[in-house]
């Protein structure tokens, strides 16, 4: 990020930033970006998904405040309740909430669609955004100033085996618009600015685990179209720095042109077969 742009970003010293799914990939990059601006960052993760010493070392290398790393499965109400009890003991409020949880059930064709898989996908990837906003207000008596929901590809794309992704993201983005309207006058008129960020292709460890070696080989041919986790983090910081406050309720797309590629993940097997 250039010095001129960095100078316009908000100083977050003394402010708390809560990031669900914050210990890897996009979530961690966002945490580091806010920490560079002095924020006290809270990163949540599911059991066994974080190397806490390695994460703290990344923040220490920036001479940033040490992050608070807490285990909390965003789909479990008991975990959510326990998480906010801990936050209430340490802080007086949450300035920014970033919802980066995105766990969906795998599908296996139209004939095998099941209601439970859909419900589970919504519990993990849509509802936590709303529930955490409610819990922030209930715990601290006010909503965050900024809330950002990570929507990956949104509802417009389809990946083989991930039949429930688009549905979960459609619901998430609907809630973003809904919450933006209803929270416009929250916080004694200051408002809670709510947006979603679609990030298209971002190559992370989780991405590789989800789509496997064959599709990763195809994606490698399209690296110029992939956004980096740092670009996502910088965009998120900009959304929470007063630069785009008139854009509440928007779905912002960060894209290097991937939308012009004919659905890389769906076409990958054909591309690879044709190149042999």
C-alpha positions in Angstrom: 0.0 0.0 0.0 1.4 3.4 -1.0 2.3 6.0 1.7 -0.3 8.4 0.3 -3.2 5.9 0.6 -2.0 4.7 4.0 -2.1 8.2 5.4 -5.8 8.4 4.7 -6.6 5.2 6.6 -8.1 5.4 10.1 -5.9 5.2 13.2 -7.3 2.2 15.2 -5.3 2.7 18.4 -7.5 1.9 21.3 -10.2 0.3 19.1 -11.2 -3.4 19.1 -11.6 -5.4 15.8 -13.4 -8.8 16.0 -12.7 -11.2 13.1 -14.4 -14.6 13.0 -12.4 -17.2 11.1 -9.4 -14.9 11.7 -6.5 -17.2 12.2 -5.8 -18.1 8.5 -5.9 -16.7 5.0 -8.1 -13.6 4.5 -9.1 -13.4 8.2 -5.5 -13.3 9.4 -4.5 -10.8 6.7 -7.3 -8.5 7.8 -6.2 -8.9 11.4 -2.6 -7.9 10.5 -3.8 -4.9 8.4 -5.8 -3.5 11.3 -3.0 -4.3 13.8 -0.7 -2.1 11.7 -3.1 0.8 12.4 -2.8 0.0 16.1 -6.0 -2.0 16.6 -6.5 -4.6 19.4 -7.5 -7.5 17.2 -9.6 -10.5 18.4 -9.3 -13.6 16.2 -11.7 -16.5 16.6 -11.3 -20.0 15.3 -12.7 -23.5 15.6 -10.9 -26.1 17.7 -7.6 -27.2 16.3 -7.4 -24.8 13.4 -4.8 -22.3 14.7 -1.1 -22.2 15.5 -1.3 -19.5 18.1 2.4 -19.0 18.6 3.0 -18.6 14.9 0.1 -16.0 14.7 1.4 -14.0 17.6 4.9 -14.0 16.0 3.4 -12.3 12.9 1.9 -9.5 15.0 5.1 -9.2 17.1 7.1 -8.8 13.8 4.9 -5.7 13.1 5.4 -4.4 16.6 1.6 -4.4 16.8 -0.6 -5.2 19.8 -0.7 -8.9 20.6 -3.9 -10.4 19.3 -6.5 -12.1 21.5 -7.0 -15.6 20.0 -10.2 -17.3 21.1 -11.7 -20.7 20.2 -15.4 -20.3 19.2 -17.3 -22.2 16.6 -19.6 -19.5 15.1 -22.3 -22.0 14.4 -22.7 -23.0 18.0 -24.8 -20.8 20.3 -23.0 -22.0 23.4 -19.6 -21.0 21.9 -21.0 -17.6 20.9 -22.4 -16.9 24.4 -19.1 -17.9 26.0 -17.1 -15.8 23.5 -19.0 -12.6 24.3 -18.8 -13.3 28.0 -15.0 -13.2 27.6 -15.1 -10.1 25.5 -17.2 -8.3 28.0 -14.6 -8.9 30.7 -11.9 -7.3 28.6 -13.4 -4.6 26.4 -16.0 -1.8 26.5 -17.1 -2.3 22.8 -16.3 -3.6 19.4 -15.5 -1.0 16.7 -15.3 -3.4 13.7 -16.8 -6.8 13.1 -15.6 -8.9 10.2 -17.5 -12.1 9.5 -15.1 -14.4 7.7 -16.6 -17.8 8.5 -17.5 -19.8 5.4 -18.2 -23.5 5.9 -20.7 -25.2 3.7 -21.7 -28.8 3.2 -20.5 -30.6 0.1 -23.2 -31.5 -2.4 -23.4 -34.5 -4.7 -25.8 -33.7 -7.5 -29.4 -32.6 -7.7 -30.8 -36.0 -6.6 -28.8 -35.9 -3.4 -29.8 -32.4 -2.1 -30.9 -32.6 1.5 -32.5 -30.1 3.8 -30.0 -30.7 6.6 -27.0 -29.8 4.4 -28.7 -26.5 3.4 -29.5 -25.7 7.1 -26.0 -26.5 8.2 -24.5 -24.3 5.5 -26.7 -21.4 6.5 -25.8 -21.9 10.2 -22.1 -21.6 9.4 -22.0 -19.1 6.6 -25.0 -16.8 6.9 -26.6 -16.6 10.3 -23.4 -15.9 12.4 -23.1 -12.5 10.8 -26.6 -11.5 12.1 -26.2 -13.3 15.5 -22.8 -11.7 16.2 -24.2 -8.2 15.4 -27.0 -8.9 17.8 -24.6 -10.1 20.5 -22.3 -7.1 20.1 -25.3 -4.8 20.8 -26.6 -7.0 23.6 -23.2 -7.2 25.3 -21.9 -3.6 24.9 -25.1 -1.6 24.4 -24.2 -0.5 20.8 -23.4 -2.0 17.5 -19.9 -1.8 15.9 -19.2 1.2 13.8 -18.4 -1.0 10.8 -19.4 -4.6 9.9 -18.1 -6.4 6.8 -19.3 -9.8 5.6 -16.9 -11.8 3.4 -19.0 -13.3 0.6 -16.3 -15.0 -1.5 -17.9 -15.4 -5.0 -21.4 -14.5 -3.8 -24.4 -16.2 -5.2 -23.5 -15.9 -8.9 -21.0 -18.7 -9.2 -21.2 -22.5 -9.0 -18.4 -24.9 -8.1 -18.7 -28.7 -8.5 -19.5 -30.3 -5.2 -20.4 -27.0 -3.5 -24.1 -26.8 -4.3 -25.0 -24.8 -1.2 -22.4 -22.0 -1.5 -24.5 -19.7 -3.7 -27.6 -20.1 -1.5 -25.6 -19.4 1.7 -24.0 -16.3 0.1 -27.3 -15.1 -1.3 -28.8 -15.2 2.2 -25.7 -13.5 3.7 -25.8 -10.6 1.2 -29.5 -10.2 1.8 -28.9 -9.8 5.5 -26.1 -7.3 4.8 -28.6 -5.1 2.9 -31.3 -5.7 5.6 -29.0 -4.9 8.5 -27.6 -1.8 6.8 -31.1 -0.3 6.4 -32.2 -1.1 10.0 -28.9 0.0 11.6 -28.5 3.3 9.8 -29.6 5.2 12.8 -28.1 2.9 15.4 -25.6 4.0 18.0 -27.4 7.2 18.8 -27.6 8.3 15.2 -23.9 7.6 14.3 -25.0 4.4 12.5 -23.5 1.0 11.9 -22.1 0.8 8.3 -22.6 -2.7 6.9 -21.2 -4.0 3.7 -20.3 -7.3 2.0 -17.1 -7.9 0.1 -16.9 -10.4 -2.7 -13.3 -11.5 -3.3 -13.5 -13.8 -6.3 -10.3 -15.9 -6.6 -8.1 -15.7 -3.6 -5.6 -18.5 -3.3 -5.2 -19.7 0.3 -4.4 -23.0 2.0 -8.1 -23.5 2.6 -8.8 -22.9 -1.1 -6.3 -25.6 -2.0 -7.7 -28.0 0.5 -11.3 -27.5 -0.8 -10.7 -27.8 -4.6 -7.8 -30.3 -4.8 -4.7 -30.7 -6.9 -6.4 -31.0 -10.3 -8.2 -27.6 -10.0 -5.2 -26.0 -8.4 -3.1 -26.9 -11.4 -5.7 -25.2 -13.6 -5.9 -22.1 -11.4 -2.1 -21.7 -11.6 -2.6 -20.9 -15.3 -4.8 -17.9 -14.2 -2.7 -16.3 -11.5 -3.0 -12.9 -13.0 -6.7 -13.0 -12.2 -6.3 -13.9 -8.5 -6.5 -11.3 -5.8 -4.1 -11.7 -2.8 -5.1 -11.9 0.8 -3.3 -8.6 1.4 -5.3 -6.9 -1.3 -8.5 -8.2 0.4 -7.3 -6.9 3.8 -6.4 -3.5 2.4 -9.8 -3.2 0.8 -11.5 -4.2 4.1 -9.5 -1.6 6.0 -10.5 1.1 3.4 -14.1 0.1 3.9 -13.7 0.7 7.6 -11.7 4.0 7.4 -14.4 6.5 6.5 -13.5 6.4 2.8 -16.7 4.7 1.7 -19.2 5.5 4.4 -21.8 6.5 1.9 -21.8 2.9 0.5 -23.6 1.2 3.4 -25.5 -1.9 2.3 -23.4 -2.5 -0.8 -21.9 -5.7 -2.1 -18.4 -4.7 -3.2 -16.5 -6.9 -5.6 -12.7 -7.1 -5.6 -11.8 -8.6 -9.0 -8.8 -8.7 -11.3 -10.9 -9.9 -14.2 -11.8 -13.4 -13.0 -15.4 -12.7 -14.0 -14.3 -12.7 -17.6 -12.8 -16.2 -17.2 -15.4 -18.8 -18.0 -15.8 -20.2 -14.4 -12.3 -21.6 -14.0 -13.2 -24.2 -11.4 -16.0 -25.7 -13.5 -13.9 -25.7 -16.7 -10.6 -26.9 -15.1 -11.1 -30.6 -15.7 -11.8 -30.0 -19.4 -8.9 -27.6 -19.7 -6.5 -30.1 -18.2 -7.8 -33.0 -20.3 -7.5 -31.0 -23.4 -3.9 -30.1 -22.7 -2.7 -33.7 -22.3 
